């Protein structure tokens, strides 16, 4: 897998943008079962654990909102 990162230029006044550093599948052990889940790791220590495919739109909305707030936007 390539280690390329997509970054856009930003003005000197805006805070650093969270950059997705890694996306991988992991197995998370819960008391009753072991289920593969998608983990999205972004900059600033942000990681999202996506339980199943139906949760992907919520993860996308969260990442979009997080990035907008990082840029100083309002909700």
C-alpha positions in Angstrom: 0.0 0.0 0.0 1.3 3.4 -0.9 2.2 5.9 1.9 1.0 8.9 0.0 -0.9 11.6 1.9 -3.2 14.1 0.4 -2.8 17.6 1.8 -4.1 20.9 0.7 -2.5 24.3 1.3 -3.8 26.3 4.2 -3.4 29.9 5.3 -1.1 30.8 8.2 -4.1 31.6 10.4 -5.9 28.3 10.1 -5.2 25.5 12.6 -3.5 22.4 11.3 -5.9 20.0 9.5 -6.4 16.5 10.7 -4.9 14.2 8.1 -6.0 10.6 7.7 -2.9 8.6 8.5 -4.1 5.0 8.2 -7.2 3.0 7.4 -7.2 -0.7 8.3 -9.3 -3.6 9.4 -8.8 -5.0 12.9 -10.4 -7.6 15.0 -11.9 -6.3 18.2 -12.6 -8.8 21.0 -15.9 -8.3 22.8 -17.2 -10.7 25.4 -19.4 -12.7 23.0 -17.6 -12.6 19.7 -14.7 -11.4 17.6 -15.9 -9.3 14.7 -13.7 -7.5 12.1 -14.3 -3.8 12.1 -13.0 -0.9 10.1 -10.7 1.5 12.0 -10.0 5.0 10.5 -7.0 6.7 12.0 -6.6 10.5 11.5 -4.1 13.0 12.7 -4.3 14.4 16.3 -4.9 11.0 17.7 -8.4 10.7 16.3 -9.5 7.1 15.5 -13.0 5.9 14.5 -14.1 2.4 14.9 -16.8 1.6 12.4 -18.8 -1.5 13.4 -20.6 -2.3 10.2 -21.3 -0.9 6.7 -24.5 0.9 7.8 -22.3 3.1 10.1 -20.1 4.4 7.3 -22.4 7.4 6.4 -22.3 8.5 10.1 -18.5 8.2 10.1 -18.3 10.3 6.9 -20.6 13.0 8.5 -18.4 13.0 11.7 -15.2 13.4 9.7 -16.7 16.2 7.6 -17.9 18.0 10.6 -14.6 17.6 12.5 -12.7 19.0 9.5 -15.0 22.0 9.3 -14.6 22.7 13.0 -10.8 22.4 12.6 -11.0 25.0 9.9 -12.8 27.3 12.3 -16.2 26.9 10.8 -19.5 26.9 12.7 -22.1 24.1 12.7 
